[in-house]
Amino acid sequence: MEFTLLANDRETAARAGRLTTGHGEIDTPVFMPVGTAGTVKAVHARELRKDIGAQIILGNTYHLYLRPGADVLRAVGGLHRFSGWSGPILTDSGGFQVFSLASSRKITEEGVTFRSHIDGSSHLFTPENVIDTQRVIGADIVMALDECPPGQSDHAYARESLERTQRWLERCTRRFDATEALHGYPQSLFPVVQGCTYPDLRERAAWHAVSLERDGYAIGGLAVGEPAGVMYEMIERVNRVLPVDKPRYLMGVGTPENILEAIALGVDMFDCVMPTRNGRNGMLFTTDGVINIKNKKWASDFSPLDPALLSFVDGDYSRAYLHHLIKAREILGLQICSIHNLSFYLWLVREARERIVAGDFAAWKTVTLERITRRL
């Protein structure tokens, strides 16, 4: 994988770049729709590419390991062929999902033993077999196994957790370097920088990750309940250490405001379930503000969802029609909301990129945040 830095904003740390992978190029900043189990919920792969403009999507090792399983993915030749998505894919190691199962998992130096949420069967994730599974899945970018400690962890536990994550990272790196990609194209391993909300631990984690000289770096364990200001402080401290010529991926973040603020701090890559999850519950992000399409006020509003967006759903369907679909619990309503919200997120990062290149990102961000965060 190659990363080319193309432009820097004059007033912030925002930057525009280009990632080159075995499945195509990615312009950054970029938002990655979340396809946890091999699909972005309610959205066809063709719609993702042609109508929404997605360049890369995310899959999850935990879910894909449990179902359909490594044997199926190995037999078919990886997730790209299995899902019909021909662009780049990034996989989360599954660590966050495992650690969210607090009542049914056990952490040891070897790895994490957990029970499947599907049938209760017992499984073990180690740094080595998580890499092996991601080799089988065939993602272009894979994540190292890490522990995501609770946001309220005290310094002692956060330090203990980080030290274990660092040892796991070294094991992941050795396994990755000792194995080959299985499906005829290269893969890249990203370390995950943890450290909870403690500046000394975050900086320590970043320096350790950089010492392993990988193609890019991820920032994990944020947006888990800490104040937004604390999250931004952690991002800024980590990005002081991470190399400027490598991509930076902020995991699981977040709101449109979070994304613009993180871009200003030098982050290049984002993913979050918010656009699809909130969309399925009737919350729409638009270029003029946030809409709860369930509200009665939209029942007779025959204007387009968002005339400023280019997705086909924004011109073909009215707010009144979508209000009707959601109230009637029609599946089409879930599709339209998901496509619309993903179109908005992709519009947001494309606009940010254009403004970085043009040199007026900071001023644009101020105006845009005021507009897109208001409630309509």
C-alpha positions as a Python dict, from the first residue, in 0.01 Angstrom:
ca = {
    (1, 'M'): (0, 0, 0),
    (2, 'E'): (119, 350, -84),
    (3, 'F'): (10, 682, 66),
    (4, 'T'): (73, 1010, -113),
    (5, 'L'): (18, 1339, 67),
    (6, 'L'): (-124, 1590, -182),
    (7, 'A'): (-221, 1902, 16),
    (8, 'N'): (-213, 2055, 364),
    (9, 'D'): (-451, 2313, 506),
    (10, 'R'): (-287, 2642, 597),
    (11, 'E'): (-464, 2694, 933),
    (12, 'T'): (-518, 2342, 1066),
    (13, 'A'): (-351, 2001, 1052),
    (14, 'A'): (-601, 1881, 788),
    (15, 'R'): (-452, 1711, 486),
    (16, 'A'): (-562, 1553, 158),
    (17, 'G'): (-397, 1238, 33),
    (18, 'R'): (-434, 927, -177),
    (19, 'L'): (-406, 561, -74),
    (20, 'T'): (-320, 303, -337),
    (21, 'T'): (-424, -55, -262),
    (22, 'G'): (-452, -379, -455),
    (23, 'H'): (-821, -303, -516),
    (24, 'G'): (-791, 60, -620),
    (25, 'E'): (-718, 412, -505),
    (26, 'I'): (-877, 591, -209),
    (27, 'D'): (-890, 970, -180),
    (28, 'T'): (-853, 1096, 178),
    (29, 'P'): (-1008, 1212, 400),
    (30, 'V'): (-1237, 913, 353),
    (31, 'F'): (-1539, 769, 529),
    (32, 'M'): (-1578, 390, 518),
    (33, 'P'): (-1933, 250, 534),
    (34, 'V'): (-1952, -31, 787),
    (35, 'G'): (-2030, -374, 642),
    (36, 'T'): (-1989, -570, 964),
    (37, 'A'): (-2098, -914, 843),
    (38, 'G'): (-1998, -873, 479),
    (39, 'T'): (-2274, -627, 384),
    (40, 'V'): (-2361, -267, 456),
    (41, 'K'): (-2710, -313, 598),
    (42, 'A'): (-2990, -248, 347),
    (43, 'V'): (-2748, -129, 75),
    (44, 'H'): (-2645, -319, -239),
    (45, 'A'): (-2277, -320, -340),
    (46, 'R'): (-2370, -156, -671),
    (47, 'E'): (-2544, 128, -484),
    (48, 'L'): (-2241, 174, -261),
    (49, 'R'): (-2007, 216, -555),
    (50, 'K'): (-2217, 392, -821),
    (51, 'D'): (-2483, 584, -628),
    (52, 'I'): (-2317, 665, -297),
    (53, 'G'): (-1958, 686, -417),
    (54, 'A'): (-1798, 468, -148),
    (55, 'Q'): (-1430, 393, -212),
    (56, 'I'): (-1368, 145, 70),
    (57, 'I'): (-1587, -47, 314),
    (58, 'L'): (-1524, -211, 649),
    (59, 'G'): (-1581, -570, 758),
    (60, 'N'): (-1546, -727, 1101),
    (61, 'T'): (-1333, -1027, 1185),
    (62, 'Y'): (-1541, -1136, 1486),
    (63, 'H'): (-1865, -1159, 1290),
    (64, 'L'): (-1713, -1305, 973),
    (65, 'Y'): (-1519, -1563, 1177),
    (66, 'L'): (-1840, -1683, 1341),
    (67, 'R'): (-2051, -1666, 1024),
    (68, 'P'): (-2000, -1763, 742),
    (69, 'G'): (-1666, -1880, 885),
    (70, 'A'): (-1309, -1903, 759),
    (71, 'D'): (-1366, -2226, 565),
    (72, 'V'): (-1632, -2068, 345),
    (73, 'L'): (-1428, -1752, 286),
    (74, 'R'): (-1117, -1953, 205),
    (75, 'A'): (-1307, -2170, -42),
    (76, 'V'): (-1459, -1876, -228),
    (77, 'G'): (-1135, -1676, -242),
    (78, 'G'): (-1200, -1407, 17),
    (79, 'L'): (-1460, -1151, 110),
    (80, 'H'): (-1436, -951, -214),
    (81, 'R'): (-1557, -1246, -422),
    (82, 'F'): (-1805, -1359, -158),
    (83, 'S'): (-1977, -1020, -125),
    (84, 'G'): (-1949, -883, -479),
    (85, 'W'): (-1766, -571, -359),
    (86, 'S'): (-1466, -507, -585),
    (87, 'G'): (-1315, -209, -404),
    (88, 'P'): (-1079, -198, -106),
    (89, 'I'): (-1185, -351, 226),
    (90, 'L'): (-1058, -287, 580),
    (91, 'T'): (-1123, -534, 861),
    (92, 'D'): (-1141, -459, 1231),
    (93, 'S'): (-968, -736, 1428),
    (94, 'G'): (-1285, -810, 1626),
    (95, 'G'): (-1124, -697, 1949),
    (96, 'F'): (-1383, -429, 2020),
    (97, 'Q'): (-1671, -674, 1971),
    (98, 'V'): (-1508, -934, 2193),
    (99, 'F'): (-1433, -687, 2470),
    (100, 'S'): (-1788, -558, 2461),
    (101, 'L'): (-1894, -910, 2569),
    (102, 'A'): (-1776, -836, 2922),
    (103, 'S'): (-1987, -1108, 3087),
    (104, 'S'): (-1877, -1387, 2852),
    (105, 'R'): (-1506, -1340, 2784),
    (106, 'K'): (-1176, -1388, 2966),
    (107, 'I'): (-853, -1203, 2891),
    (108, 'T'): (-518, -1375, 2934),
    (109, 'E'): (-171, -1320, 2797),
    (110, 'E'): (-247, -1581, 2530),
    (111, 'G'): (-550, -1395, 2402),
    (112, 'V'): (-923, -1368, 2467),
    (113, 'T'): (-1161, -1656, 2527),
    (114, 'F'): (-1522, -1563, 2451),
    (115, 'R'): (-1862, -1711, 2388),
    (116, 'S'): (-2038, -1663, 2056),
    (117, 'H'): (-2340, -1435, 2066),
    (118, 'I'): (-2498, -1673, 1810),
    (119, 'D'): (-2492, -2010, 1987),
    (120, 'G'): (-2288, -1969, 2306),
    (121, 'S'): (-1996, -2180, 2179),
    (122, 'S'): (-1650, -2103, 2319),
    (123, 'H'): (-1371, -1955, 2103),
    (124, 'L'): (-1021, -1813, 2148),
    (125, 'F'): (-881, -1511, 1968),
    (126, 'T'): (-503, -1478, 1978),
    (127, 'P'): (-284, -1222, 1800),
    (128, 'E'): (-174, -1498, 1566),
    (129, 'N'): (-508, -1649, 1469),
    (130, 'V'): (-667, -1307, 1426),
    (131, 'I'): (-401, -1233, 1162),
    (132, 'D'): (-458, -1575, 1006),
    (133, 'T'): (-833, -1510, 986),
    (134, 'Q'): (-782, -1171, 826),
    (135, 'R'): (-549, -1333, 572),
    (136, 'V'): (-838, -1565, 481),
    (137, 'I'): (-1092, -1280, 471),
    (138, 'G'): (-854, -1101, 237),
    (139, 'A'): (-900, -740, 347),
    (140, 'D'): (-661, -488, 193),
    (141, 'I'): (-602, -336, 537),
    (142, 'V'): (-610, -548, 854),
    (143, 'M'): (-597, -454, 1222),
    (144, 'A'): (-386, -588, 1504),
    (145, 'L'): (-566, -745, 1802),
    (146, 'D'): (-596, -494, 2086),
    (147, 'E'): (-787, -449, 2407),
    (148, 'C'): (-1027, -155, 2418),
    (149, 'P'): (-1042, -74, 2791),
    (150, 'P'): (-1353, 89, 2938),
    (151, 'G'): (-1348, 467, 2906),
    (152, 'Q'): (-1361, 509, 3284),
    (153, 'S'): (-1059, 284, 3350),
    (154, 'D'): (-813, 412, 3609),
    (155, 'H'): (-453, 475, 3509),
    (156, 'A'): (-324, 149, 3657),
    (157, 'Y'): (-563, -70, 3458),
    (158, 'A'): (-520, 140, 3143),
    (159, 'R'): (-142, 93, 3169),
    (160, 'E'): (-173, -283, 3226),
    (161, 'S'): (-412, -311, 2932),
    (162, 'L'): (-185, -108, 2706),
    (163, 'E'): (122, -314, 2793),
    (164, 'R'): (-67, -631, 2701),
    (165, 'T'): (-192, -470, 2378),
    (166, 'Q'): (168, -378, 2291),
    (167, 'R'): (286, -735, 2344),
    (168, 'W'): (-4, -858, 2132),
    (169, 'L'): (88, -604, 1864),
    (170, 'E'): (443, -740, 1846),
    (171, 'R'): (303, -1092, 1808),
    (172, 'C'): (61, -973, 1537),
    (173, 'T'): (348, -808, 1353),
    (174, 'R'): (565, -1119, 1366),
    (175, 'R'): (280, -1339, 1240),
    (176, 'F'): (189, -1095, 963),
    (177, 'D'): (550, -1069, 845),
    (178, 'A'): (593, -1447, 855),
    (179, 'T'): (285, -1518, 639),
    (180, 'E'): (174, -1434, 286),
    (181, 'A'): (-145, -1289, 141),
    (182, 'L'): (-367, -1571, 14),
    (183, 'H'): (-566, -1419, -270),
    (184, 'G'): (-315, -1262, -508),
    (185, 'Y'): (-291, -903, -384),
    (186, 'P'): (-102, -733, -98),
    (187, 'Q'): (-235, -663, 251),
    (188, 'S'): (-127, -402, 505),
    (189, 'L'): (-129, -429, 885),
    (190, 'F'): (-224, -126, 1099),
    (191, 'P'): (-134, -117, 1470),
    (192, 'V'): (-404, 24, 1700),
    (193, 'V'): (-296, 301, 1937),
    (194, 'Q'): (-473, 264, 2273),
    (195, 'G'): (-411, 430, 2612),
    (196, 'C'): (-758, 532, 2725),
    (197, 'T'): (-777, 908, 2811),
    (198, 'Y'): (-427, 933, 2960),
    (199, 'P'): (-189, 1150, 2754),
    (200, 'D'): (126, 970, 2872),
    (201, 'L'): (-15, 630, 2774),
    (202, 'R'): (-141, 754, 2438),
    (203, 'E'): (198, 899, 2349),
    (204, 'R'): (375, 586, 2470),
    (205, 'A'): (144, 369, 2258),
    (206, 'A'): (200, 588, 1951),
    (207, 'W'): (578, 572, 1979),
    (208, 'H'): (567, 195, 2018),
    (209, 'A'): (343, 158, 1712),
    (210, 'V'): (568, 382, 1503),
    (211, 'S'): (872, 175, 1599),
    (212, 'L'): (720, -121, 1412),
    (213, 'E'): (721, 73, 1081),
    (214, 'R'): (383, -23, 937),
    (215, 'D'): (194, 114, 633),
    (216, 'G'): (-52, 310, 850),
    (217, 'Y'): (-180, 352, 1203),
    (218, 'A'): (-518, 336, 1378),
    (219, 'I'): (-637, 528, 1684),
    (220, 'G'): (-875, 317, 1891),
    (221, 'G'): (-1060, 335, 2221),
    (222, 'L'): (-1215, 678, 2171),
    (223, 'A'): (-1579, 789, 2144),
    (224, 'V'): (-1661, 538, 2420),
    (225, 'G'): (-1817, 786, 2662),
    (226, 'E'): (-1544, 1044, 2721),
    (227, 'P'): (-1620, 1415, 2654),
    (228, 'A'): (-1557, 1522, 2295),
    (229, 'G'): (-1289, 1767, 2409),
    (230, 'V'): (-1093, 1486, 2572),
    (231, 'M'): (-1119, 1278, 2255),
    (232, 'Y'): (-982, 1565, 2047),
    (233, 'E'): (-696, 1614, 2294),
    (234, 'M'): (-600, 1244, 2264),
    (235, 'I'): (-612, 1261, 1883),
    (236, 'E'): (-391, 1568, 1878),
    (237, 'R'): (-133, 1412, 2109),
    (238, 'V'): (-120, 1088, 1911),
    (239, 'N'): (-91, 1268, 1577),
    (240, 'R'): (210, 1462, 1705),
    (241, 'V'): (389, 1127, 1714),
    (242, 'L'): (248, 939, 1412),
    (243, 'P'): (445, 999, 1092),
    (244, 'V'): (305, 1258, 851),
    (245, 'D'): (365, 1035, 549),
    (246, 'K'): (140, 749, 670),
    (247, 'P'): (-241, 735, 687),
    (248, 'R'): (-416, 777, 1022),
    (249, 'Y'): (-740, 594, 1091),
    (250, 'L'): (-974, 698, 1376),
    (251, 'M'): (-1178, 390, 1459),
    (252, 'G'): (-1554, 405, 1512),
    (253, 'V'): (-1594, 783, 1495),
    (254, 'G'): (-1847, 928, 1466),
    (255, 'T'): (-2085, 1222, 1432),
    (256, 'P'): (-2039, 1466, 1141),
    (257, 'E'): (-1900, 1717, 1391),
    (258, 'N'): (-1651, 1461, 1528),
    (259, 'I'): (-1533, 1383, 1176),
    (260, 'L'): (-1473, 1745, 1076),
    (261, 'E'): (-1291, 1822, 1401),
    (262, 'A'): (-1075, 1511, 1362),
    (263, 'I'): (-994, 1600, 1000),
    (264, 'A'): (-873, 1936, 1131),
    (265, 'L'): (-643, 1744, 1367),
    (266, 'G'): (-488, 1542, 1083),
    (267, 'V'): (-697, 1223, 1066),
    (268, 'D'): (-743, 1063, 723),
    (269, 'M'): (-981, 766, 763),
    (270, 'F'): (-1310, 713, 948),
    (271, 'D'): (-1581, 453, 998),
    (272, 'C'): (-1899, 451, 1204),
    (273, 'V'): (-2234, 269, 1212),
    (274, 'M'): (-2414, 597, 1287),
    (275, 'P'): (-2531, 687, 934),
    (276, 'T'): (-2697, 348, 874),
    (277, 'R'): (-2806, 274, 1232),
    (278, 'N'): (-2955, 619, 1290),
    (279, 'G'): (-3105, 613, 942),
    (280, 'R'): (-3291, 292, 1016),
    (281, 'N'): (-3442, 473, 1314),
    (282, 'G'): (-3557, 770, 1108),
    (283, 'M'): (-3276, 1019, 1177),
    (284, 'L'): (-3147, 1190, 862),
    (285, 'F'): (-2834, 1402, 826),
    (286, 'T'): (-2872, 1674, 564),
    (287, 'T'): (-2668, 1965, 436),
    (288, 'D'): (-2911, 2198, 617),
    (289, 'G'): (-2942, 2012, 948),
    (290, 'V'): (-3074, 1700, 1117),
    (291, 'I'): (-3424, 1564, 1049),
    (292, 'N'): (-3630, 1318, 1252),
    (293, 'I'): (-3838, 1192, 963),
    (294, 'K'): (-4086, 1031, 1203),
    (295, 'N'): (-4212, 1372, 1313),
    (296, 'K'): (-4560, 1464, 1186),
    (297, 'K'): (-4429, 1793, 1042),
    (298, 'W'): (-4283, 1599, 746),
    (299, 'A'): (-4605, 1415, 658),
    (300, 'S'): (-4705, 1676, 396),
    (301, 'D'): (-4360, 1804, 298),
    (302, 'F'): (-4319, 1704, -66),
    (303, 'S'): (-3972, 1856, -109),
    (304, 'P'): (-3672, 1629, -183),
    (305, 'L'): (-3481, 1480, 108),
    (306, 'D'): (-3177, 1697, 32),
    (307, 'P'): (-3151, 1878, -303),
    (308, 'A'): (-2780, 1945, -244),
    (309, 'L'): (-2685, 1576, -252),
    (310, 'L'): (-2636, 1380, -572),
    (311, 'S'): (-2759, 1037, -457),
    (312, 'F'): (-3059, 916, -656),
    (313, 'V'): (-3274, 883, -342),
    (314, 'D'): (-3243, 1253, -265),
    (315, 'G'): (-3402, 1355, -593),
    (316, 'D'): (-3649, 1071, -642),
    (317, 'Y'): (-3818, 1062, -302),
    (318, 'S'): (-3988, 1329, -93),
    (319, 'R'): (-3974, 1377, 283),
    (320, 'A'): (-4346, 1303, 301),
    (321, 'Y'): (-4303, 970, 123),
    (322, 'L'): (-4014, 869, 347),
    (323, 'H'): (-4216, 971, 655),
    (324, 'H'): (-4491, 738, 532),
    (325, 'L'): (-4251, 448, 470),
    (326, 'I'): (-4089, 474, 812),
    (327, 'K'): (-4423, 502, 993),
    (328, 'A'): (-4551, 202, 794),
    (329, 'R'): (-4230, 9, 873),
    (330, 'E'): (-4164, -60, 507),
    (331, 'I'): (-3821, -205, 424),
    (332, 'L'): (-3778, 49, 144),
    (333, 'G'): (-3776, 322, 407),
    (334, 'L'): (-3473, 164, 575),
    (335, 'Q'): (-3295, 145, 239),
    (336, 'I'): (-3365, 507, 149),
    (337, 'C'): (-3257, 637, 490),
    (338, 'S'): (-2937, 431, 481),
    (339, 'I'): (-2843, 539, 129),
    (340, 'H'): (-2921, 901, 206),
    (341, 'N'): (-2715, 915, 527),
    (342, 'L'): (-2418, 741, 368),
    (343, 'S'): (-2440, 984, 77),
    (344, 'F'): (-2428, 1270, 326),
    (345, 'Y'): (-2120, 1131, 505),
    (346, 'L'): (-1941, 1075, 175),
    (347, 'W'): (-2037, 1426, 62),
    (348, 'L'): (-1898, 1567, 386),
    (349, 'V'): (-1551, 1415, 351),
    (350, 'R'): (-1535, 1495, -23),
    (351, 'E'): (-1618, 1859, 47),
    (352, 'A'): (-1358, 1866, 323),
    (353, 'R'): (-1098, 1732, 83),
    (354, 'E'): (-1185, 1991, -181),
    (355, 'R'): (-1159, 2270, 77),
    (356, 'I'): (-821, 2143, 198),
    (357, 'V'): (-691, 2147, -158),
    (358, 'A'): (-843, 2494, -217),
    (359, 'G'): (-687, 2625, 106),
    (360, 'D'): (-1002, 2743, 286),
    (361, 'F'): (-1091, 2438, 495),
    (362, 'A'): (-1093, 2616, 833),
    (363, 'A'): (-1342, 2884, 730),
    (364, 'W'): (-1561, 2628, 551),
    (365, 'K'): (-1562, 2401, 857),
    (366, 'T'): (-1690, 2678, 1083),
    (367, 'V'): (-1981, 2763, 855),
    (368, 'T'): (-2062, 2401, 776),
    (369, 'L'): (-2071, 2285, 1138),
    (370, 'E'): (-2322, 2556, 1229),
    (371, 'R'): (-2546, 2450, 941),
    (372, 'I'): (-2536, 2069, 954),
    (373, 'T'): (-2570, 2030, 1333),
    (374, 'R'): (-2892, 2227, 1377),
    (375, 'R'): (-3222, 2044, 1426),
    (376, 'L'): (-3486, 2097, 1158),
}
